[in-house]
């Protein structure tokens, strides 16, 4: 059975809520919703931006490295 939080109405509401939100606000919401967070990183530019945001949010999270060589 699908999780009712993610039905079409809920997704539309989230889309409207975050339409003008910055990435930090969206990430903070995702962490609060999940309760825990794991970031898989190869230390590319986008990954470093997310790692920095996690640090600034003081999020209880785990960062794991992916070797992409």
C-alpha positions as MATLAB code, in Angstrom:
seq = 'XXXXXXXXXXXXXXXXXXXXXXXXXXXXXXXXXXXXXXXXXXXXXXXXXXXXXXXXXXXXXXXXXXXXX';
ca = [
       0.000    0.000    0.000;
       1.476    3.417   -0.936;
       2.409    5.843    1.795;
      -0.381    8.429    1.923;
       2.096   11.236    2.610;
       3.265   11.007   -0.985;
      -0.043   10.975   -2.835;
      -0.615   13.501   -5.618;
      -2.161   16.052   -3.244;
       0.805   15.873   -0.855;
       3.328   16.181   -3.687;
       1.495   19.213   -5.084;
       1.503   20.830   -1.627;
       5.254   20.214   -1.263;
       5.884   21.628   -4.718;
       4.027   24.804   -3.762;
       5.705   24.997   -0.338;
       9.216   24.772   -1.769;
       8.667   26.587   -5.071;
      10.755   29.560   -3.920;
      12.746   27.824   -1.171;
      16.506   27.708   -1.129;
      18.434   24.449   -1.023;
      19.217   24.801    2.695;
      15.519   25.026    3.558;
      14.692   21.984    1.439;
      17.581   19.991    2.910;
      16.589   20.944    6.467;
      13.039   19.759    5.777;
      14.275   16.465    4.287;
      16.494   15.795    7.315;
      13.657   16.585    9.715;
      11.302   14.280    7.795;
      13.765   11.392    7.554;
      15.073   11.591   11.100;
      18.511   10.498    9.912;
      20.456   11.209    6.779;
      23.296    9.592    4.819;
      25.142   11.544    2.142;
      27.062    9.474   -0.385;
      29.786   11.675   -1.862;
      32.561   11.454   -4.417;
      33.734   14.915   -3.238;
      32.715   16.620   -6.469;
      31.562   20.236   -6.451;
      27.874   19.411   -5.873;
      28.749   16.934   -3.120;
      30.910   19.473   -1.336;
      28.081   22.016   -1.456;
      25.751   19.464    0.169;
      28.396   18.507    2.746;
      28.820   22.178    3.648;
      25.059   22.637    3.978;
      24.827   19.593    6.264;
      27.610   20.997    8.443;
      25.972   24.435    8.613;
      22.625   22.846    9.543;
      24.417   20.884   12.287;
      22.584   17.835   10.967;
      23.033   14.457   12.613;
      24.162   12.695    9.478;
      26.629   10.238    8.056;
      28.849   11.028    5.101;
      30.265    8.134    3.111;
      32.770    8.374    0.278;
      32.261    6.753   -3.096;
      35.436    6.003   -5.025;
      34.553    6.939   -8.599;
      38.010    6.521  -10.071;
];
